[in-house]
Amino acid sequence: IMLPTAAFGPPAWASAFSSPRAALAAARVPLLRAQASDEDEYLADLEQQLRRAAARSSRSPPAPTAADGPPVRRTGAALPTSREGSQVYALPGKARAAWRSYIGVPGQLLLLSTLSLLVGFYLAGSLSTIFGAAGFWEPVIGLPVLLVGEVVTREYYLRPAERRPVLLKLANALKVGFYLGVVVDAIKLAG
C-alpha cells in the first residue's frame, strides 16, 4: 500500500524556512526586540526616579554621568585611595570596638585573667630555664623583670578598683603568675 507523500509532508507555514532552527530564530527576533525596548524604558524611568529622590534628599547636585563630561574632583572629599578612604585607617577603631564588646560579656575578664596568670607562670619557668643555664645572665634578666613588675604594681594600686583599665588588670595577673612561677621554681631547685 502506497500513501501519498503530500499528506505526510511538512506543514504549509514551514515551507518559507529552510530548517526548523531558522524558523525559531525568526520567531524570536521580534520578541527579543520588544523585551529590550521594555527594559530600556524601565531602566530610564528608574534612573529618573533615583535622580529625583537624590536631589530631594540632599542639597548637593546629582552625581555626574558620562554625558556630563569628565568627573570633577570635589575638594574636601576623601578619595578611595587616600588614607581616610581606606579600610586600614578604620582598623584600630574596629579593633577597639570588638575588644570592648568582647570584654563586656560576663565571664570574659575572669577567663582572660586566668590565662594571664598561666602565661606569667609559663614565662617564669621558661626564663629561669633558658637564662638560668648560664648563671651570669640572671642579674641581666632580673632587672627588667623587676622594673616592669614594680611599674605595674604602682599603677595598679594607685587607681581605685572601679577605675582600673582591663589591660592593667591583665598585666597585674601576668605579674602575679610570673612571681608565683619564680617562687615555685626556687622551691624546686632548693628541694
N, C-alpha and C positions, 0 to 999 in steps of 0.2 A: 504494500500500500504506500503510495507516494502522497505526501502532503504538499500543498502549495507553499512555497517559501515566502510569499508575500504575507501570509497570515502570521508567521513567526519572526518576521524581520524587526528591525529597530523601530521605535515609535517615530511618529512624524516630526515631533519637535526636535529630536536628536539629529535629524538629517543636516541641520545647519552647522553642526560642530563635528570636527573630525574625531574627537575622542571624549570620553567622559570627564577627564581632567580639565580639558578646555571648557567644557560646559560648566563645571563647578567654579572655575576661576572667573568666568564671565558673569556668573550669578553673584559672586561675592563682591565684585568691584563696586557696584552701586551701594551695597550695604556698608562697606568699609568707608566710602566717601561720606555717607550720611552720618556714621558714627564719629568720624574725625571732625566734621563740622560741628556736631553737637558738643563734643569735648572742647573744641576751641572756644565756642561761645560760653560754655560753662566756666572754663578757666579764666577767660577775660572778665566775666561777670564777678567771679570770686576775687580776682586781683583788684577790681574797682572797689568792692566792698571792704577788703582789707585796707586799702589806702585810705578810704573814708574813715574807717574805725581808728586807724593810726593817727590821722590828722586830728580827730576829735579828742583822743586820749592824751596826746602830748602836744606841747606847744611847738615842738621842733618840726621842721618840714619833713615830708615823707622821704624815705630813702631813695637815692637816685637810682635810676635804671640805666640800662645800656643805651637807651635812646637819649638820655640826658647828657652824655659825653663822659669824659674820663672822671674817675672819682676824685673828689676834693678832700684833702685831709683837714679834719676839724682840729683846731688847737685845743689842748686840754684833754682830749680823749685818749684813753690808753690803747696803744696798739697791741694786737695779739702777740707780736713778737717782743714786746717790751717786758721789763721786769714785773710791772704791775699786772700785765695781762697773762702772765704765765701761772701755771698751777704750782710751780715750785715756790713762788712767792707766798702763796697761801698755805703751804705745808706746815709751818710752825703753828699757825693758828688752829689748823685742823688737828694737829697732834695734841695741842693743849686741851682742846675741847674733848677729844677722845680720852685723854688721861683723866680729865675731871669727871666725865661720865663713868669711867671705869672705877675710879676711887669712890664715887658716890654710891655704888652698890654696897649694901651692907655685907660685911664679912671680907671684903677685898683688902682692907687695911690690915686685918689680922693675918690673912694669907701672905701678903707681901712682907709684913714684919717678921713672920716665921721664916720665910725664905731668906730674908736679910740676915737673920740670926744664924741660919745654917750656912750661908755663904761666908759670913765672917768666921765661923768655926772652921770651915774648909780652908779659908785663906790663911788662918793662923797655922794650921797643920802643914800646909804646903810651904809657907815662908820659913817655918822653923826647920823643915826637912831640907829644902833647897839651899838656904843660906846658912843653915846650921852645920852642914857637912864641912865647910871650911870655917873654922872658928873666928877668923879675923873679919868676916862680913857682918856679924851680929850687931856690933855698935852702929855700923853704917845703916843697916836696915831698921834698927830700933829707933833712931832719932826721928825720921819722917813719920813713922807709925805713931810715936808718942805725940808729936806735934799735931797731927791730924786728929788724933783721939781727943786731945785737950781742946782743940778748937770746936769740935762737935759737942763736947760736954759743956763748954762755956755757952755756946749758942742755944743749946737745948734747955739749960736750966735758967738762963736769963729771961726767957719768954714764959708767959703764963701758958698753962696746958691747952687752953682753947685757942690760942693764937699761934701754936706751933705748926709750921707747914708740914705737909705729908713727907716731903723728901728729907726734912730734918729728922722726923721720927724714924724713917727708914735708915738714915745714916747712923742714928743712935743705936738701933737694933743691930746693925752691922758691926758697930764698935763693941757692943756687949758680947756678941758672938765671937769676935776676934779675941777679946780678953779671956773669955771662957776657954777658947781653944788653946791659948797660950798657957793658961793655968793647968789644963788637963795634960798638955804636952810636957810641962815641967814636972807634974806628978808622975807621968810615965817614965821620964828619964831618971827621976830621983828614986823610984821604987824598984 
